[in-house]
Amino acid sequence: MRPVEKVLERAENVRKAGSGWQVSCPCSDHGRGRGDRNPSVSVTQGDGRALVDCKAGCETEEILALWGLTMADLFEHRTGREKAFRSTTPKTSATAQPCTLENYAKAKGLPVAFLEKLGLRNQKYQGQPAVRISYRGVDGAEEAVRFRTALEKSEEGDDRFRWRTGTKARLYGLWRLNAIRRAGYVVLVEGESDAQTLWYHGIAALGVPGANNWKAEWSEYLEGLEKVYAVIEPDQGGETFLSKLAACEALRERLHIVEFTNV
């Protein structure tokens, strides 16, 4: 079944509109709680994917979740098989390649179009190819920018990231807090790419930009969530991340540790 067919099968009040369709938004707070009386979600066929856009600004991920779908369902699986979620990124030959959005997407096993929807794009950093990653706040406005300048760590150390001058480290994905609170849980992971992967598979997540960067005051964003899961990677950074979270009193009773072994 094509992605568009999956969407139309679950949507309500489907109406043909030009080359696409208009359907009702399932979000409970749409139309100030009155519902979507006049279908305002646009559904169109893209290149190997379905495009879903609520004209009232509702998050696509929230809409899909209410339809029992995830972002992955919007993309065709050219092999004919569903992609399995991986706890770690498969190693590819991209290590020595320039850090472009296309190479980044390939290394992470994510569609370029999905990453572009999250605000990622190609941009030069000090004359070299880099991926520009937008950090948006709770209100959706851009608050910080981080550049990824390399796909892998070098033998000398981790030199993959640069913050735009004048911006500070913060949680990645704050603009998704409404959807996270509806889910009732969140998964904390190190870095943007792990968060992007979880979002693609319909999992509520926030990215911490580096194990050393966790700040206790960030726990305020997690108030009201029943469970906070933290993915601890099997390295020194993972140990640092765990120790910082364990010292955060506001999370102690709700914190659940997820560890991978033999990966």
HELIX and SHEET records of a PDB file:
HELIX    1   1 PRO A    3  ARG A   10  1                                   8    
HELIX    2   2 THR A   60  LEU A   66  1                                   7    
HELIX    3   3 MET A   71  LEU A   74  5                                   4    
HELIX    4   4 SER A   93  ALA A   96  5                                   4    
HELIX    5   5 LEU A  101  LYS A  108  1                                   8    
HELIX    6   6 VAL A  112  LYS A  117  1                                   6    
HELIX    7   7 LEU A  174  ARG A  176  5                                   3    
HELIX    8   8 LEU A  177  ALA A  183  1                                   7    
HELIX    9   9 GLU A  192  TYR A  200  1                                   9    
HELIX   10  10 ALA A  211  ASN A  213  5                                   3    
HELIX   11  11 ALA A  216  LEU A  222  5                                   7    
HELIX   12  12 GLN A  236  ALA A  246  1                                  11    
SHEET    1   A 4 ARG A  15  ALA A  17  0                                        
SHEET    2   A 4 GLY A  20  VAL A  23 -1                                        
SHEET    3   A 4 VAL A  41  GLN A  45 -1                                        
SHEET    4   A 4 ALA A  50  CYS A  54 -1                                        
SHEET    1   B 4 ARG A 121  TYR A 125  0                                        
SHEET    2   B 4 GLN A 128  ARG A 136 -1                                        
SHEET    3   B 4 GLU A 142  ARG A 148 -1                                        
SHEET    4   B 4 PHE A 161  TRP A 163 -1                                        
SHEET    1   C 4 ALA A 205  VAL A 208  0                                        
SHEET    2   C 4 TYR A 185  GLU A 190  1                                        
SHEET    3   C 4 LYS A 227  ILE A 232  1                                        
SHEET    4   C 4 LEU A 255  GLU A 259  1                                        
END                                                                             
